[in-house]
């Protein structure tokens, strides 16, 4: 019974926190995009976790699948949001100020003369406006 209570508390907390609305000042800020992707990932993960109950013999014994699905969905959604939204160099120089950030890593595939496909990873290390 404790697992059932934990699952009910987790789902209730998720529903309460997602139903609250907060005003965001920036129209398309990085935080807003990551938050929305995490929210959608959590909702999809919850649905997938609930759908797995249909394939078990005793669904009431496996209600933690809903919580696991939600958790994996939130983490995956946040990862997608961060990966698609960060477009910074490691070092940026703008208006006389030096900024340090985590660079965006972009995978790129190249085909060699022998027909092999090689994975290359690109990252902006320095970006500046002079």
Secondary structure, DSSP 8 states (H G I E B T S, - for coil): -HHHHHHHHHHHHHHHHHH-----SSTT-HHHHHHHHHHHHHHHHHHHHHHGGGGSS-GGGGTHHHHHHHHHHHHHHHHHHHHHH----SEEEETTEEEE----EEEEEEE-TTS-EEEEEEE--EEE--
